[in-house]
Amino acid sequence: MAELSPIQPCLWFDHQAREAMEYYVSVFPNSRIDSIEEYPDESLDEHFAGMTGKVLSGRFTLDGVHFTCLDGGPVFRFNESISFVVSCADQAEIDEYWAKLSHDPESEQCGWCKDRFGLSWQIVPANMSELTRRPEQVQVMMQQKKIVIAELENA
């Protein structure tokens, strides 16, 4: 296993950490589940009631980026204040990631989408700063849900 970065995101899931890891590694190339530690048998301690077999600590890698995750119950939920940026080489790559990650049409705006776990992603062209230099381009981007490169280039 590659050396872990000293800083890595930790994702708190209600009870879907294992499902999320499996899904994310299927979406991104060069990805893998590195380890899964489960909660101990709930009979050992009342704090673990209902958590037997759930993910106490999961580690996975998405295209070279290391993540940690856990099943912590419904106390905390994801929101748009944290998102992950996916820099795409071209429109085909944007379309592919959008199709796999966008799950909530009401949350789509300017290349942002939410996946089925409620995590926010920014699916954008790698040259986004070049495509939004002029006010007209920014206006077009603000009207888009999924980024369409040709529309930005033609603005």
Secondary structure, DSSP 8 states (H G I E B T S, - for coil): -----SS--EEEESS-HHHHHHHHHHHSSS-EEEEEEE---GGG-GGGTT-TTSEEEEEEEETTEEEEEEE--TT----TTSEEEEEESSHHHHHHHHHHH---GGG-BTTEEE-TTS-EEEEEETTHHHHTSSHHHHHHHHH-SS--HHHHHT-
